[in-house]
Amino acid sequence: MRSPVAGIVSLILLLLVVIVGYSSIFTVSQTEQALVVRLGRPVDVVSEPGLNFKAPFIDTVISIDKRILDLENPSQEVIASDQKRLVVDAFARYRIKNPLRFYQSIGSIQAANIQLTTLLNAALRRVLGEVNFITVVRDERETLMTRIRDQLDREADQYGIQLVDVRIRRADLPEANSQAVYQRMQTERQREAAEFRAQGGQKAQEIRSKADREATVIIAEANSTAEQTRGAGDAERNRLFAEAYGRDPDFFAFYRSMSAYETGLRANDTRFLLRPDSEFFRFFANPSGHPPAAAAPKP
C-alpha cells in the first residue's frame, strides 16, 4: 500500500510538470508578432500565428502589433516658399516590419508615435517649404504627400517601421489670414456686382430712351396720319355738304336744323331762352319750314 507521503510527492511533481509545461508554451495571434527575450537578450522572432515553445522561467515573450497603425498629427503652421503661412493637418499610417529593431530602438507604440510625430513634422516643413501656397492647396498635393511619405519611410526604417501612407487632411491659411482673404474676396465680388448693376442700369436706360424715342416718333407719325385722314374726311364732308346744299337748299336747311335739335335738345337739359317764332324753331311750327300765313282781316 502506497504511503500518503508518496502521493503528496507525486501530486507535487505533477503540479511542477504542469507549471513548467505551461511556462514553456505561448501563442501568437493573427494580429501580433512575438519577440522572445532571454535574460534581456532577444533570441527569437515569431511572425506566424499559432502555438510556440520557449525556455521556461528564463524566456520572456513580448507581443508587438503587426497591424497598420494610425498616427494622428496635431495641426501645425508651415511657411511655404512664397512666405505664406499654412495650417497643415496631416496623419500617417505605419506598421512594424522589424520587431527586433523596433524593440531595440524604441520599444513601445507610444514611444514610436512620439518619434514619428517629430519626423512627420520635419518632413512636412521640408517638403512644403519648397513649394508655394497654390501648389500645396490645389495643384500638386498628391505628389507632395508621396514625397513626405517617402522621406518619412527612409527615416523610420532605422526603427523597424514602414510608412504605409501619409495624408494631408487640410492645408489652409491661418484663421486671421483666411478672414482677410474672405473679406477681400467679398469686397471684390461686391465691386463686380456693383459694376454689373451699373452696366445693366446704363443698358436699361439706353433701351428705355430708345423705346421712348421710337414711341414718340410712332405717336407723332400716327397723329400726323390721323390729322391728315381727319382733314381729308372733313374736306370730303364739306364737299358733300356743299354739293347737297347746291342741289336742295331746303333739305340742307332741314338737315342742319335736325342736327341742331339733336345736339341742343338733350335729356335733362332742354331749357332755351328763345322766342317761339325764332328761326331755330321754324320746323316746329311748320314741317315745311315756312312761316304760317297771316290771318285775313275781318270785315
C-alpha positions as CSV (number, residue, x, y, z in Angstrom):
1,M,0.0,0.0,0.0
2,R,1.4,3.4,-1.0
3,S,2.1,5.8,1.8
4,P,0.5,9.3,1.9
5,V,3.9,10.9,1.5
6,A,4.4,9.2,-1.9
7,G,1.0,10.5,-3.1
8,I,1.8,14.0,-2.0
9,V,5.2,13.9,-3.7
10,S,3.6,12.6,-6.9
11,L,1.0,15.4,-6.8
12,I,3.7,18.0,-6.3
13,L,5.7,16.6,-9.2
14,L,2.7,16.6,-11.4
15,L,2.0,20.2,-10.4
16,L,5.6,21.1,-11.2
17,V,5.3,19.4,-14.6
18,V,2.1,21.3,-15.4
19,I,3.7,24.6,-14.3
20,V,6.9,24.0,-16.3
21,G,4.8,22.9,-19.4
22,Y,2.6,25.9,-19.2
23,S,5.5,28.3,-18.9
24,S,7.2,26.6,-21.9
25,I,4.4,27.4,-24.4
26,F,2.9,30.6,-25.8
27,T,0.5,31.6,-28.5
28,V,0.8,34.2,-31.2
29,S,-2.5,35.7,-32.6
30,Q,-3.0,36.7,-36.2
31,T,-2.7,40.5,-35.3
32,E,0.5,40.1,-33.4
33,Q,4.2,39.1,-33.8
34,A,6.2,38.0,-30.8
35,L,9.8,38.7,-29.7
36,V,11.4,36.1,-27.4
37,V,13.8,37.7,-24.9
38,R,16.1,35.6,-22.7
39,L,17.6,37.4,-19.8
40,G,17.3,40.7,-21.6
41,R,18.7,39.5,-24.9
42,P,16.4,38.8,-27.9
43,V,16.7,35.2,-29.1
44,D,13.8,34.7,-31.5
45,V,11.2,36.4,-33.5
46,V,7.8,34.7,-34.3
47,S,5.7,36.3,-37.0
48,E,3.3,33.4,-37.8
49,P,0.3,32.8,-35.6
50,G,0.0,29.6,-33.6
51,L,1.4,27.7,-30.7
52,N,5.2,28.1,-29.9
53,F,7.7,26.9,-27.3
54,K,10.2,28.8,-25.2
55,A,12.6,28.1,-22.3
56,P,10.5,28.1,-19.1
57,F,11.1,30.8,-16.5
58,I,14.0,32.4,-18.3
59,D,12.4,33.5,-21.6
60,T,10.0,36.4,-21.8
61,V,7.6,36.9,-24.7
62,I,6.9,40.5,-25.9
63,S,3.9,40.9,-28.2
64,I,4.2,43.6,-30.9
65,D,1.2,44.6,-33.0
66,K,1.7,43.9,-36.7
67,R,-1.5,45.7,-38.0
68,I,-1.4,49.0,-39.7
69,L,-1.4,51.7,-37.0
70,D,-2.6,55.3,-37.1
71,L,-0.6,58.3,-36.3
72,E,-2.6,61.5,-35.6
73,N,-0.5,64.6,-36.0
74,P,-1.7,67.9,-34.4
75,S,-2.2,70.9,-36.7
76,Q,0.9,73.0,-37.2
77,E,1.9,76.1,-39.1
78,V,4.2,75.7,-42.1
79,I,5.8,78.5,-44.2
80,A,5.6,77.9,-47.9
81,S,8.2,79.1,-50.4
82,D,6.2,82.3,-51.1
83,Q,6.3,83.1,-47.4
84,K,2.7,82.4,-46.8
85,R,1.8,80.7,-43.5
86,L,-0.2,77.5,-43.8
87,V,-2.1,75.5,-41.1
88,V,-1.5,71.8,-42.1
89,D,-3.5,69.0,-40.6
90,A,-1.9,65.6,-41.5
91,F,-1.9,62.0,-40.4
92,A,0.1,58.8,-41.2
93,R,-0.3,55.1,-41.2
94,Y,2.5,52.7,-40.5
95,R,3.3,49.2,-39.5
96,I,6.2,47.5,-37.6
97,K,8.1,45.4,-40.2
98,N,11.1,44.5,-38.0
99,P,10.1,43.7,-34.4
100,L,13.7,43.2,-33.2
101,R,14.9,46.5,-34.5
102,F,11.8,48.2,-33.2
103,Y,12.3,46.7,-29.7
104,Q,15.9,47.6,-29.6
105,S,15.5,51.2,-30.9
106,I,12.2,52.4,-29.5
107,G,10.5,49.6,-27.5
108,S,6.8,50.7,-27.5
109,I,4.0,52.0,-29.6
110,Q,3.7,55.2,-27.5
111,A,7.4,56.0,-28.0
112,A,7.1,55.2,-31.7
113,N,4.2,57.7,-32.1
114,I,6.2,60.4,-30.4
115,Q,9.2,59.8,-32.6
116,L,7.2,59.6,-35.8
117,T,5.3,62.8,-34.9
118,T,8.6,64.6,-34.7
119,L,9.8,63.1,-38.0
120,L,6.5,63.8,-39.8
121,N,6.6,67.5,-38.7
122,A,10.1,67.8,-40.0
123,A,9.2,66.2,-43.3
124,L,6.2,68.5,-43.7
125,R,8.3,71.6,-43.2
126,R,11.0,70.4,-45.6
127,V,8.6,69.4,-48.5
128,L,6.0,72.1,-48.1
129,G,8.7,74.8,-47.6
130,E,10.0,74.1,-51.1
131,V,6.7,74.9,-52.9
132,N,4.3,77.8,-53.0
133,F,0.8,78.1,-51.5
134,I,-1.2,77.3,-54.7
135,T,0.9,74.1,-55.2
136,V,0.1,72.9,-51.7
137,V,-3.6,73.8,-51.8
138,R,-4.6,72.9,-55.3
139,D,-2.0,71.7,-57.9
140,E,0.3,69.0,-56.5
141,R,-1.0,67.8,-53.2
142,E,-0.9,64.2,-54.1
143,T,2.7,64.4,-55.3
144,L,3.7,66.3,-52.1
145,M,2.1,63.6,-49.9
146,T,4.0,60.9,-51.7
147,R,7.3,62.8,-51.2
148,I,6.6,63.3,-47.5
149,R,5.8,59.6,-47.1
150,D,9.0,58.5,-48.9
151,Q,11.1,60.8,-46.7
152,L,9.4,59.7,-43.5
153,D,9.7,56.0,-44.6
154,R,13.5,56.3,-45.1
155,E,13.9,57.9,-41.7
156,A,11.6,55.5,-39.9
157,D,13.4,52.4,-41.4
158,Q,16.1,52.6,-38.6
159,Y,13.4,51.9,-36.1
160,G,12.0,48.9,-37.9
161,I,8.9,50.9,-39.1
162,Q,7.4,51.0,-42.6
163,L,5.3,54.0,-43.5
164,V,2.2,52.9,-45.5
165,D,0.6,56.3,-46.2
166,V,0.8,60.0,-45.3
167,R,-2.3,62.2,-45.9
168,I,-2.9,65.9,-45.6
169,R,-6.4,66.5,-44.4
170,R,-6.4,70.3,-44.6
171,A,-3.9,72.9,-45.7
172,D,-5.2,76.4,-45.4
173,L,-4.3,79.9,-44.3
174,P,-4.5,80.7,-40.5
175,E,-7.8,82.0,-39.3
176,A,-6.9,85.6,-39.3
177,N,-5.4,85.4,-42.8
178,S,-8.4,83.4,-44.0
179,Q,-10.8,86.1,-42.8
180,A,-8.8,88.8,-44.5
181,V,-8.8,86.7,-47.8
182,Y,-12.5,86.1,-47.5
183,Q,-13.1,89.8,-46.8
184,R,-11.0,90.7,-49.8
185,M,-12.9,88.2,-52.0
186,Q,-16.2,89.5,-50.7
187,T,-15.2,93.1,-51.5
188,E,-14.1,92.1,-55.0
189,R,-17.3,90.3,-55.6
190,Q,-19.3,93.2,-54.3
191,R,-17.4,95.6,-56.6
192,E,-18.0,93.3,-59.6
193,A,-21.7,93.1,-58.7
194,A,-22.0,96.9,-58.5
195,E,-20.2,97.2,-61.8
196,F,-22.6,94.7,-63.4
197,R,-25.6,96.5,-61.9
198,A,-24.3,99.8,-63.2
199,Q,-23.7,98.4,-66.7
200,G,-27.2,96.9,-66.6
201,G,-28.7,100.1,-65.4
202,Q,-26.9,102.0,-68.2
203,K,-28.1,99.5,-70.8
204,A,-31.6,99.6,-69.4
205,Q,-31.6,103.4,-69.6
206,E,-30.3,103.3,-73.2
207,I,-33.0,100.8,-74.1
208,R,-35.7,102.8,-72.3
209,S,-34.6,106.0,-74.0
210,K,-34.6,104.4,-77.4
211,A,-38.0,102.9,-76.8
212,D,-39.4,106.3,-75.6
213,R,-37.9,108.0,-78.7
214,E,-39.4,105.4,-81.0
215,A,-42.7,105.6,-79.2
216,T,-42.7,109.4,-79.6
217,V,-41.9,109.1,-83.3
218,I,-44.6,106.5,-83.8
219,I,-47.2,108.6,-81.9
220,A,-46.2,111.7,-83.9
221,E,-46.5,109.8,-87.2
222,A,-49.8,108.3,-86.1
223,N,-51.1,111.8,-85.1
224,S,-49.9,113.2,-88.4
225,T,-51.7,110.4,-90.3
226,A,-54.8,110.8,-88.2
227,E,-54.8,114.6,-88.8
228,Q,-54.3,114.1,-92.5
229,T,-57.1,111.5,-92.5
230,R,-59.4,113.7,-90.4
231,G,-58.6,116.7,-92.7
232,A,-59.4,114.6,-95.8
233,G,-62.6,113.4,-94.1
234,D,-63.7,117.0,-93.2
235,A,-62.9,118.1,-96.7
236,E,-65.0,115.3,-98.1
237,R,-67.8,116.1,-95.7
238,N,-67.7,119.8,-96.6
239,R,-67.7,118.9,-100.2
240,L,-70.7,116.6,-99.7
241,F,-72.5,119.3,-97.7
242,A,-71.7,121.9,-100.3
243,E,-72.9,119.6,-103.1
244,A,-76.1,118.7,-101.1
245,Y,-76.7,122.4,-100.4
246,G,-76.4,123.2,-104.0
247,R,-78.8,120.5,-105.1
248,D,-81.6,121.2,-102.5
249,P,-81.1,124.2,-100.1
250,D,-84.3,123.5,-98.3
251,F,-83.4,119.9,-97.5
252,F,-79.9,121.1,-96.3
253,A,-81.5,123.6,-94.1
254,F,-83.9,121.0,-92.7
255,Y,-80.9,118.6,-92.1
256,R,-78.9,121.2,-90.3
257,S,-81.9,122.1,-88.1
258,M,-82.4,118.4,-87.2
259,S,-78.7,118.1,-86.3
260,A,-79.0,121.3,-84.1
261,Y,-82.1,119.8,-82.4
262,E,-80.3,116.6,-81.7
263,T,-77.4,118.4,-80.2
264,G,-79.3,121.0,-78.3
265,L,-82.3,119.1,-77.0
266,R,-80.6,116.5,-74.7
267,A,-82.2,114.7,-71.8
268,N,-82.5,116.7,-68.6
269,D,-81.2,119.8,-70.3
270,T,-83.9,121.3,-72.6
271,R,-84.1,124.9,-71.4
272,F,-83.8,127.5,-74.1
273,L,-84.3,131.2,-73.9
274,L,-85.7,131.9,-77.4
275,R,-88.7,133.4,-78.9
276,P,-91.2,130.8,-80.3
277,D,-91.1,132.4,-83.7
278,S,-87.3,132.4,-83.9
279,E,-85.5,130.9,-86.9
280,F,-84.4,127.9,-84.7
281,F,-88.0,126.7,-84.2
282,R,-89.3,127.2,-87.6
283,F,-89.7,123.5,-88.3
284,F,-91.7,123.1,-85.1
285,A,-94.5,125.4,-86.4
286,N,-94.4,124.1,-89.9
287,P,-92.7,120.9,-91.2
288,S,-92.0,122.7,-94.4
289,G,-90.1,125.3,-92.7
290,H,-92.2,128.2,-94.0
291,P,-93.7,130.6,-91.5
292,P,-97.5,130.4,-91.2
293,A,-99.6,132.7,-93.4
294,A,-101.0,135.8,-91.8
295,A,-104.7,135.6,-90.9
296,A,-107.1,137.7,-93.2
297,P,-108.6,140.8,-91.6
298,K,-112.3,140.6,-90.6
299,P,-114.7,142.9,-92.4
